């Protein structure tokens, strides 16, 4: 099995001013100076350039939290892949459950965004996951397969390994509930099987767990054989907590 470098991403959502982002990066970098993992910070659009500049020469890479698929156009309020690349952004979160739930992001839109990110040279962090109702109804695998097949429909199988996938059970995001390590492993192993059926070199795809990851549960979650890292929400807002999660990987 290929060695997959652990991947720990901080999704700040709508938190931190530019000044607060700068303070965070300055506090974080000494704590993770020796890491060999991929560490990614996903700030607001306004703080992207500040985080990029302060992270140069460090282990930290920078991702946006969303993007439009077009390079330009009459899309008020949107940001294009070209703009992100010009800002030296490395990656972009696509399909986060909050984007799907609150902003009506569809699988059809994601089927355009994922290949657009790859074409621009950005690493897509594609989020998939089921609601509490779907899990209770035994529909977890059906939801995951539908999202993966739809969202990756226009991605050539030879490029699937360039996509990072984040499994985020919606019932465990910001709720304090966390999938057990066995539940997370089962879902992520299924995701890997779906990618393998698509023709991907599935053992090269990094698949993250996202859903109330904290310093005290990170090590157990990331010890699972198919879990390659974490997409961290609330615990990523404190540099010491986030550094502890990086160390746990």
ZAMARGU-4260 file (C-alpha; in steps of 0.2 Angstrom, whole numbers, plus 5000, padded with zeros to 4 digits):
<rodrens>
0) 5000/5000/5000 | 5007/5017/4996 | 5012/5028/5010 | 5000/5042/5012 | 5006/5058/5020
5) 4994/5064/5034 | 4984/5079/5029 | 4977/5090/5043 | 4966/5105/5037 | 4959/5119/5048
10) 4942/5125/5041 | 4940/5142/5050 | 4923/5145/5042 | 4917/5163/5045 | 4929/5166/5060
15) 4945/5177/5062 | 4948/5194/5055 | 4964/5197/5045 | 4973/5203/5061 | 4967/5187/5071
20) 4973/5176/5057 | 4990/5184/5057 | 4991/5181/5076 | 4986/5163/5074 | 4999/5159/5061
25) 5013/5167/5071 | 5008/5156/5086 | 5005/5140/5076 | 5021/5139/5066 | 5034/5137/5080
30) 5023/5123/5087 | 5023/5113/5071 | 5040/5117/5064 | 5046/5099/5064 | 5030/5091/5056
35) 5032/5081/5041 | 5013/5081/5038 | 5003/5092/5026 | 4995/5106/5036 | 4982/5117/5027
40) 4974/5132/5034 | 4957/5138/5026 | 4954/5156/5031 | 4941/5168/5025 | 4944/5176/5008
45) 4950/5192/5016 | 4963/5183/5026 | 4970/5172/5012 | 4984/5183/5007 | 4989/5187/5025
50) 4990/5168/5029 | 4999/5164/5013 | 5013/5178/5016 | 5015/5173/5034 | 5016/5154/5030
55) 5029/5155/5017 | 5044/5143/5019 | 5034/5133/5032 | 5024/5117/5032 | 5008/5126/5031
60) 4999/5127/5014 | 4983/5138/5011 | 4966/5133/5005 | 4950/5143/5001 | 4933/5138/5008
65) 4924/5139/4991 | 4926/5145/4973 | 4915/5147/4957 | 4919/5136/4943 | 4921/5150/4930
70) 4937/5160/4927 | 4927/5176/4926 | 4910/5182/4923 | 4894/5191/4930 | 4894/5181/4946
75) 4892/5194/4960 | 4901/5189/4976 | 4910/5174/4969 | 4929/5170/4968 | 4936/5161/4953
80) 4950/5148/4952 | 4961/5160/4943 | 4960/5173/4957 | 4965/5160/4970 | 4980/5154/4960
85) 4986/5172/4958 | 4985/5173/4977 | 4996/5158/4979 | 4982/5148/4986 | 4986/5129/4985
90) 4969/5121/4988 | 4950/5123/4990 | 4936/5116/5000 | 4922/5111/4989 | 4905/5104/4994
95) 4906/5107/5013 | 4889/5102/5021 | 4886/5120/5026 | 4888/5126/5008 | 4876/5112/5003
100) 4863/5115/5017 | 4863/5134/5018 | 4868/5140/5001 | 4860/5126/4990 | 4876/5120/4983
105) 4871/5105/4972 | 4880/5090/4965 | 4878/5097/4948 | 4888/5112/4953 | 4901/5102/4961
110) 4903/5091/4945 | 4909/5108/4937 | 4919/5114/4952 | 4930/5099/4955 | 4937/5098/4937
115) 4939/5117/4936 | 4950/5117/4952 | 4961/5103/4945 | 4962/5112/4929 | 4968/5128/4938
120) 4981/5118/4948 | 4971/5119/4964 | 4969/5103/4975 | 4951/5100/4978 | 4946/5095/4996
125) 4929/5087/4992 | 4917/5085/5006 | 4904/5071/5007 | 4893/5065/5021 | 4876/5060/5027
130) 4863/5068/5038 | 4857/5060/5054 | 4841/5055/5046 | 4850/5046/5032 | 4861/5037/5044
135) 4847/5032/5055 | 4838/5025/5039 | 4853/5015/5035 | 4856/5026/5019 | 4874/5031/5023
140) 4882/5021/5009 | 4869/5026/4997 | 4872/5045/5000 | 4891/5043/4999 | 4891/5034/4983
145) 4878/5046/4975 | 4888/5061/4980 | 4905/5054/4975 | 4899/5048/4958 | 4890/5064/4954
150) 4903/5076/4961 | 4917/5067/4952 | 4908/5063/4936 | 4919/5074/4925 | 4935/5070/4933
155) 4946/5058/4923 | 4950/5042/4933 | 4968/5046/4931 | 4967/5062/4941 | 4956/5055/4955
160) 4971/5053/4966 | 4974/5072/4965 | 4957/5075/4975 | 4957/5075/4994 | 4941/5068/5000
165) 4934/5073/5017 | 4920/5062/5025 | 4910/5073/5036 | 4895/5065/5044 | 4883/5080/5045
170) 4876/5074/5062 | 4894/5076/5070 | 4898/5093/5064 | 4897/5107/5077 | 4886/5095/5088
175) 4899/5088/5100 | 4894/5071/5093 | 4908/5062/5085 | 4908/5046/5074 | 4916/5032/5083
180) 4933/5027/5076 | 4924/5011/5069 | 4910/5021/5061 | 4922/5033/5053 | 4933/5019/5047
185) 4919/5010/5040 | 4912/5025/5030 | 4929/5030/5024 | 4934/5012/5018 | 4918/5012/5008
190) 4923/5029/5000 | 4939/5021/4995 | 4930/5006/4987 | 4919/5018/4977 | 4934/5027/4971
195) 4942/5010/4966 | 4927/5006/4956 | 4929/5022/4947 | 4946/5017/4942 | 4956/5027/4954
200) 4972/5021/4962 | 4962/5022/4978 | 4976/5018/4989 | 4984/5034/4984 | 4969/5045/4988
205) 4969/5054/5005 | 4953/5053/5014 | 4950/5064/5029 | 4938/5063/5044 | 4928/5079/5048
210) 4916/5080/5062 | 4920/5087/5080 | 4938/5082/5079 | 4947/5088/5095 | 4965/5085/5103
215) 4957/5071/5114 | 4950/5060/5100 | 4961/5064/5085 | 4974/5051/5088 | 4961/5037/5089
220) 4952/5042/5074 | 4968/5044/5063 | 4975/5028/5069 | 4962/5019/5058 | 4969/5011/5042
225) 4959/5021/5030 | 4959/5038/5039 | 4973/5049/5032 | 4970/5065/5042 | 4956/5077/5048
230) 4946/5092/5042 | 4945/5102/5058 | 4932/5115/5062 | 4930/5122/5080 | 4946/5115/5087
235) 4956/5123/5073 | 4953/5141/5079 | 4965/5139/5094 | 4983/5136/5088 | 4988/5125/5103
240) 4973/5114/5100 | 4976/5113/5081 | 4995/5109/5084 | 4990/5095/5096 | 4979/5088/5082
245) 4993/5089/5069 | 5005/5080/5082 | 4992/5066/5084 | 4991/5062/5066
</rodrens>
